[in-house]
């Protein structure tokens, strides 16, 4: 008997979905920073054993959209409700169930198993946790509730064991050596964007999109050329920094991370260009791979 299925991870921004995803998959598939809206795409990480294939899917945090990019991000999150065999709804000790109630109503109507994971329990106490479990049980009475700390790997093994029990019988959906459904270039984009999220303040990281223009793999070396797009000329100057120092730091940190990820030497060139107001452009959404249609 072989089991296979899609286990989709949803929830509001900054509750720890990407940290959990990486823990469940055992690989660094999703970028995880302390900033909200880090994940923009739906990213799959695949776990294989001889008798099982679990296709985990990380999604953007659920939010009320203010521009085209956020509309697409919400669409990625809502699509995860449609094809899940098991749904993981991630929340934390601070969040209340009344945030984004429309999305939660859709979760409550689902016929597949829903596991509510209350993350960051290391930041609270037993009494507060008991109250939080009761609060979520009243909102999603059919769901199973699991307290976890993704950061400290607490309780995640119990969740994984339950997922394996709930998976339907099915042949594998992907090759057994597959780790993700995304191409190598996607992870180059994500790693460069992660460094920008870490090193720049305020609006700058959210105005950035990264496009890999060339990816040439040799025996011991990968040559990569990437363009960092921003929305305004002033942002271009901030990304580059005085005498190019800021861009050089991002490129160096990204190169080191890419060498760990691919296990090869990396030659990385990064350029900065302006694509005015790209986050509100349907053309840009398609060009940068956000269009679901």
Secondary structure, 3 states (H helix, E strand, C coil): CCEEEEEEEEEECCCCHHHHHHHHHCCCCCCCCCCCCCCCCCEEEEEEECCEEEEEEECCCECCCCCHHHHHHHHHHHHHHHCCCEEEEEEECCCCCCCCHHHHHHHHCCCCEEEEEEECHHHCCHHHHHHHHHHHHHHCCCCEEEECECCCCECHHHHHHHHHHHCCECCCCCCCCCCCCCCHHHHHHHHHHHHHHHHCCCCHHHHCEEEEEEEEECCCEEEEEEEEEECCHHHHHHHHCHHHHHHHHHHHHHHHHHHHHHCCEEEEEEEEEECCCHHHCHHHHHHCCCCCC
